[in-house]
Amino acid sequence: MVLGGAAAVIAAVPAGLRTATRQRAYEELRRNLGRAILLGLEVLIIADIIRTIVVAPTPESVLVLGSIVVIRVLLSFSLEVEMDGVWPWARWRLAATRTQNPR
C-alpha cells in the first residue's frame, strides 16, 4: 500500500504543478490511491485467510477471521463508492455519462 501510494503521489506531482491539469491530477491521485488501498485490503484478506487455515483453526479464530473479512469488505465497498462517486449497481449511469461527455 505504501509503494502504491508513493507511486500515485509521484505520478500526480508533475500534472498537479500545472494549473490547467491540476483538477484532473487530483482526481487521478484519488483514484490511484484508492486502487492501491483496495489492492492492499485484498492482499490482507487473503493473508488472514491463509493464516487461519495454516494455523489450527479454532472456532474463535474463524470468528475473528469472519469479522475481519466483513470489516475489510465494507471498507473496500465504501472506498470504491468514494472513488467512483456512484453505488456499484448504478455504475452504468456513470459509464453512460462518460460516453456522452468525454473529457
WOLIN-V157895 format. One record per backbone hydrogen bond with DSSP energy under -1.0 kcal/mol. CO is the residue of the C=O (numbers start at 1). NH is the residue of the N-H. Records with the same first field share a line. If there is no record, write none. Layout:
CO = NH ; NH
//
This chain:
1 = 5
2 = 6
3 = 7
4 = 8
5 = 9
6 = 10
7 = 11
8 = 12
9 = 13
12 = 16
13 = 17
21 = 25
22 = 26
23 = 27
24 = 28
25 = 29
26 = 30
27 = 31
28 = 32
29 = 33
30 = 34
31 = 35
32 = 36
33 = 37
34 = 38
35 = 39
36 = 40
37 = 41
38 = 42
39 = 43
40 = 44
41 = 45
42 = 46
43 = 47
44 = 48
45 = 49
46 = 50
47 = 51
48 = 52
49 = 53
50 = 54
51 = 55
58 = 62
59 = 63
60 = 64
61 = 65
62 = 66
63 = 67
64 = 68
65 = 69
66 = 70
67 = 71
68 = 72
69 = 73
70 = 74
71 = 75
72 = 76
73 = 77
74 = 78
75 = 79
76 = 80
77 = 81
78 = 82
79 = 83
80 = 84
81 = 85
87 = 90
88 = 91
90 = 93
91 = 95
92 = 96
93 = 97
94 = 98
95 = 99
96 = 100
97 = 101
//
